[in-house]
Amino acid sequence: MSIYVGNLSYEVNQEDLNEVFAEYGTVKRVHIPSDRETGRVRGFAFVEMESEANEDKAIEALDGAEWMDRALKVNKAKPREDRSSFSGGRSNNRF
């Protein structure tokens, strides 16, 4: 399982997030998606921790917390949706 971290500053980096979440346990992985065209951070990230108990502690402590002048949105990440249904069921192949 992983944690979704939203409303992040566009200045955030992996080391910043690792440092914050390490207070609640061992961080296995930090992923900060960036815009494909601009390379700019998109304002959210995913953090994986060693145990679900540590993830729960981090979520409880950090959801709504003020960090880098922003109120964080921290919760369990939802499974990624299948993008093949992006067209809404229409078979409009104009590529």
TORKOL-4160 file (C-alpha; in steps of 0.2 Angstrom, whole numbers, padded with zeros to 4 digits, m for minus):
95
<pt num="1" X="0000" Y="0000" Z="0000"/>
<pt num="2" X="0006" Y="0018" Z="m0002"/>
<pt num="3" X="0001" Y="0035" Z="0004"/>
<pt num="4" X="m0006" Y="0049" Z="m0007"/>
<pt num="5" X="0001" Y="0066" Z="m0002"/>
<pt num="6" X="m0008" Y="0081" Z="m0010"/>
<pt num="7" X="m0007" Y="0100" Z="m0010"/>
<pt num="8" X="0012" Y="0100" Z="m0010"/>
<pt num="9" X="0023" Y="0115" Z="m0014"/>
<pt num="10" X="0030" Y="0114" Z="m0031"/>
<pt num="11" X="0047" Y="0116" Z="m0023"/>
<pt num="12" X="0046" Y="0099" Z="m0014"/>
<pt num="13" X="0059" Y="0086" Z="m0018"/>
<pt num="14" X="0061" Y="0067" Z="m0013"/>
<pt num="15" X="0073" Y="0071" Z="0001"/>
<pt num="16" X="0061" Y="0083" Z="0009"/>
<pt num="17" X="0047" Y="0070" Z="0009"/>
<pt num="18" X="0058" Y="0056" Z="0015"/>
<pt num="19" X="0064" Y="0067" Z="0030"/>
<pt num="20" X="0046" Y="0071" Z="0035"/>
<pt num="21" X="0039" Y="0053" Z="0033"/>
<pt num="22" X="0054" Y="0045" Z="0041"/>
<pt num="23" X="0049" Y="0052" Z="0058"/>
<pt num="24" X="0035" Y="0039" Z="0057"/>
<pt num="25" X="0045" Y="0024" Z="0051"/>
<pt num="26" X="0056" Y="0018" Z="0037"/>
<pt num="27" X="0052" Y="0025" Z="0020"/>
<pt num="28" X="0054" Y="0013" Z="0006"/>
<pt num="29" X="0050" Y="0024" Z="m0009"/>
<pt num="30" X="0045" Y="0042" Z="m0013"/>
<pt num="31" X="0038" Y="0046" Z="m0030"/>
<pt num="32" X="0034" Y="0064" Z="m0035"/>
<pt num="33" X="0025" Y="0064" Z="m0053"/>
<pt num="34" X="0030" Y="0078" Z="m0064"/>
<pt num="35" X="0022" Y="0086" Z="m0079"/>
<pt num="36" X="0027" Y="0077" Z="m0095"/>
<pt num="37" X="0029" Y="0093" Z="m0105"/>
<pt num="38" X="0036" Y="0105" Z="m0093"/>
<pt num="39" X="0045" Y="0093" Z="m0081"/>
<pt num="40" X="0037" Y="0103" Z="m0066"/>
<pt num="41" X="0031" Y="0094" Z="m0051"/>
<pt num="42" X="0012" Y="0092" Z="m0051"/>
<pt num="43" X="0009" Y="0095" Z="m0033"/>
<pt num="44" X="0006" Y="0078" Z="m0026"/>
<pt num="45" X="0017" Y="0062" Z="m0022"/>
<pt num="46" X="0016" Y="0044" Z="m0016"/>
<pt num="47" X="0025" Y="0038" Z="m0001"/>
<pt num="48" X="0028" Y="0019" Z="0003"/>
<pt num="49" X="0033" Y="0014" Z="0020"/>
<pt num="50" X="0039" Y="m0002" Z="0028"/>
<pt num="51" X="0023" Y="m0006" Z="0037"/>
<pt num="52" X="0005" Y="m0002" Z="0036"/>
<pt num="53" X="0005" Y="0003" Z="0055"/>
<pt num="54" X="0019" Y="0016" Z="0050"/>
<pt num="55" X="0008" Y="0023" Z="0036"/>
<pt num="56" X="m0007" Y="0025" Z="0047"/>
<pt num="57" X="0004" Y="0034" Z="0060"/>
<pt num="58" X="0010" Y="0046" Z="0046"/>
<pt num="59" X="m0007" Y="0049" Z="0039"/>
<pt num="60" X="m0015" Y="0053" Z="0056"/>
<pt num="61" X="m0001" Y="0065" Z="0060"/>
<pt num="62" X="0001" Y="0074" Z="0044"/>
<pt num="63" X="m0016" Y="0075" Z="0036"/>
<pt num="64" X="m0020" Y="0093" Z="0037"/>
<pt num="65" X="m0003" Y="0098" Z="0044"/>
<pt num="66" X="0005" Y="0114" Z="0038"/>
<pt num="67" X="0021" Y="0111" Z="0029"/>
<pt num="68" X="0030" Y="0123" Z="0017"/>
<pt num="69" X="0016" Y="0135" Z="0019"/>
<pt num="70" X="0003" Y="0123" Z="0013"/>
<pt num="71" X="m0010" Y="0112" Z="0022"/>
<pt num="72" X="m0006" Y="0094" Z="0017"/>
<pt num="73" X="m0019" Y="0081" Z="0011"/>
<pt num="74" X="m0013" Y="0064" Z="0017"/>
<pt num="75" X="m0022" Y="0048" Z="0015"/>
<pt num="76" X="m0021" Y="0030" Z="0008"/>
<pt num="77" X="m0018" Y="0030" Z="m0010"/>
<pt num="78" X="m0032" Y="0023" Z="m0021"/>
<pt num="79" X="m0028" Y="0010" Z="m0034"/>
<pt num="80" X="m0024" Y="0017" Z="m0051"/>
<pt num="81" X="m0039" Y="0016" Z="m0063"/>
<pt num="82" X="m0039" Y="0007" Z="m0080"/>
<pt num="83" X="m0035" Y="0021" Z="m0092"/>
<pt num="84" X="m0042" Y="0011" Z="m0107"/>
<pt num="85" X="m0059" Y="0017" Z="m0103"/>
<pt num="86" X="m0053" Y="0035" Z="m0104"/>
<pt num="87" X="m0064" Y="0039" Z="m0120"/>
<pt num="88" X="m0080" Y="0036" Z="m0110"/>
<pt num="89" X="m0084" Y="0020" Z="m0119"/>
<pt num="90" X="m0084" Y="0029" Z="m0136"/>
<pt num="91" X="m0074" Y="0021" Z="m0150"/>
<pt num="92" X="m0067" Y="0037" Z="m0157"/>
<pt num="93" X="m0050" Y="0033" Z="m0165"/>
<pt num="94" X="m0044" Y="0049" Z="m0172"/>
<pt num="95" X="m0026" Y="0047" Z="m0170"/>
